[in-house]
Amino acid sequence: MKHKYLFLTFIILAAVLALPSKAVSQNNIEAGDEAFKYGYYKTAADHYRAEYRKDASPGLAYKIAESYRLANDYQRALRYFSIVEQSSSATAFPHLDYCLALMHRMVGNADSASFFYQRYLRTASDEVLETRARQELRACQWVIDTQDSTKADDSPYTYAVKHESKNINSEYSESGAVLMGDSLLLYSTMRELSKPGSKNAIYSDLALMQIFQADFSGDEPNKGTPNAFGLNAKEKHTCNVALDPLHQNIYFTICDADDFAEIPCKIYVSHYHKGKWQKARELGGDVNLDGTSSTHPAVGYLPDSTTILYFVSNRDGGLGGHDIWYTIITDGKTPSPAVNLGTPVNTVGNEITPFYDNNTGQLYFSSDWHYGFGGYDVFRSQGARDSWQEPVNLGSSLNSPANDLYFTLNSDSRSGYLTSNRRGSFFVSDNTCCNDIYSWRLQKKAPRRRKVEEPAPVAMKGAVHTLLPIKLYFHNDEPDPKSKLATTTTNYFQTYNRYMFMRNDYKKAHTLAAGNVVFDSICDAIDYFFDYDVQYNCERFEQFLNLLLDDLKAGHRISMTVEGYASPIHTSQYNELISKRRIASIVNQIMEYNKGILTKYMGTGGGSLQIREVAYGSSHADRSVSADRSQTNKSVYSVEAAKERRIEILDYQYLEDDSSLISCLHLPTRAMHIGTYFTGEYADIQVHLKHTALTETSLDFISVGSPDVKVVGYSKLTPGRELTIYLRMDNRKAEPAVSAFLPLTLRVAGEQITQTMFLEYTLEK
């Protein structure tokens, strides 16, 4: 049985639907458990949440979080996992830190993910998850070190990715687009079909994946319709098309549809003969094995034009999870025994959705184990059959923190399609729940600018700094339009919810003022603004509130700055009032967060949380932004004006109380990196610290927070010399780690203050 945290839920279809429940007599928990059992995770979350309103227990919050995690609703999963973490019962959930790390990774927070992976590894009791967490931690460090795609892929090209329209994509799930010839797009899409008397009695509808097709009348595909080749099964999932034009074959997958939790699949083939596609037959040989799944066919050719069929299976004999295999089809019918591609392509994780480019001899595939930006990333490897080069990540211009799958190429090898549930996809309930089809095209990378060295950032501690600055946006004259007050009772989430429904209003404002080409460009900019500025920053604000609470609970005193801005459409005096109201809405949101838990930390003088408010009004607005009230398409509904209506959260500082610090020993406020060491041996370490002792003194207490590290000795605090601490680290049983932390607690003789600093180090084999 595959480990539940490594299994890509609904791996073939990657879609989760909320379907109506018939079981009215069941209570919410029973109904939720039933839905969860059959893989209807969004429905399960709805039932659990209904019960949570009556009983807000950590156990129920964990069930909600798990349901959202498996439904690919990363933000909501993160929210409920965080609720569990903040409860007194957090230790009852041994994999909680792993889940928090995983969700941070899926929303693109590599730093926060690293923190929780490290915390999980300190107490990990699950061997499989521990191995996975160590790999994920290394991948997070790779993301942090890889600031741009040029480090991931040395190609001179980058990928221009375009979200396909609603002619192809729906609010459910689409995948596996492949171009047949130059004018017919084949792909798979989810549809709800009636199926009375289904085995799963609590649901009235059956959701089936079906193969659709869309003709091109120009550059864009027309509305998709069910495929006319006779491939679709009536009560089974039909998907994952692979074309073999040389032998006039289509390979595809048919999967059982009894429930979404377990979906066994088999590969079928249809041959084009006498002007029509023949009835599909199940592929022979050992390609399809009972009790396992075979899916994701991809066609390649040997030098003699024989078909080599790559496919994905979770059968025994692989390296782990779903692996890529191949078979040779010599006579057009009988496949040879299946062979595993082996390393370096396959790993202990999952490698899926292969596509082989015969023009370049490269295999493209998706993996959740090789270093990537989160979830499944697309990789390429040069080779054929049993000889493959080390896979290369296609870079951040193509891959996202979410799942990126089904990479295909068109005949020109410079364009193709991609499936992803990244931000901006069409969705039922959350914008990462469901897969959409994206097209891509290669373009030359812009010349790299010479890097200008910037001053080193002020040393700060805490994961919260990875989120800053946060920019939160408002509609014109919000909150409280026409108010002459500098304050408001509205919180930010209220204004945000209203704002997100105004996307079409922004587009309509430009219908008369622009031609078709310009209008399309403006609409694209508006979509990008709402998806990647408004929504993304709001999600970061929610994460910020969680981390702020963590800092305050840990006893830190925090000072933060909130700056307010306005567009120039109103008078300077009124814009200053708007800025103050916008800041007030943020403060209200902070005070109302988690039932007001932060209010006890707030105070104008001695509170642990101090908020500095700066209202700039329109004094900092871009002078090119219109202030003409007669042209609201420019002064109100343009992206340029919208970006001026914001607040920014920045300048997050820790206020250390001098009475809680060692007077003569100034410990670093962030982890001190002490070097790289090797597993399987002892390491002797010296830690050097500056001090300001005027007379010779010494430490009277020193402690390290690891049983594998011993304090061998330490020097005295002599004026003019550094304090040196000698440690011996036993790494004989240690595992490699990109980043590990060691707490070191000290107290100076004659002082009553004890302080802790952290040492960071790397372990290699």
Buried (B, 14 or more C-beta within 10 A) or exposed (E): EBBEBBBBBBBBBBBBBBBEBEBEEBEBBBBBBBBBEBBBBBBBBBBBBBBBEEEEBBBBBBBBBBBBBBBBBBBBBBBBBBBBBBBEBBEEBEBBBBBBBBBBBBBBBBBBBBBBBBBBBEEBEBEBBBBBBBBBBBBBBBBBEBEEBBEBBEBEBBBEBEBBEEEBBBBBBBBBBBBBEEEBBBBBBBBEEEBEEBEBEBBBBBBBBBBBBBEBEEEEBBEBEBBEBEBBBEEBBBBBBBBBEEBBBBBBBBBBBBBBBEBBBBBBBBBBEEEEBBEBEEBEBBBBBEEBBBBBBBBBBEEEEBBBBBBBBBBEEBBBBBBBBBBBBEEEEEBBEBBBBBEEBBBBBBBBBBBBBBEEEBBBBBBBBBBBBBBBBBBBBBBBEEEBEEBBBBBBBBBBBBBBBBBBBBEEEEBBBBBBBBBBBBBBBBBBBBBBBBBBBBEEBEEEEEEEEEEEEEEEBBBBBBBBEBBBBBBBBBBBEEBEEBBBEBBBBBBBEBBEEBBEEBBEBBEEBBEEEEBEEBBEBBBEBBBEBBBBBBBBBBBBBBBBBBBBEEEBBBBBBBBBBBBBBBEEEBBBBBBBBBBBBBBBBBEBBEEEBBBEBBEEEEBBBBBEBBBBBBEEBEEEBBBEEEBBBBBBBBBBBBBBBBBBBBBBBEEEEEEEBBBBBEBEEBBBEBEEBBBEEEBEBBBEBEBEBEEEBBBEEBEBBBEBBEBEEBBEBBEEBBBEBBBBBBBEEBEBBBBBBBBBEBBBEEBEBEBEBBBBBBBEE
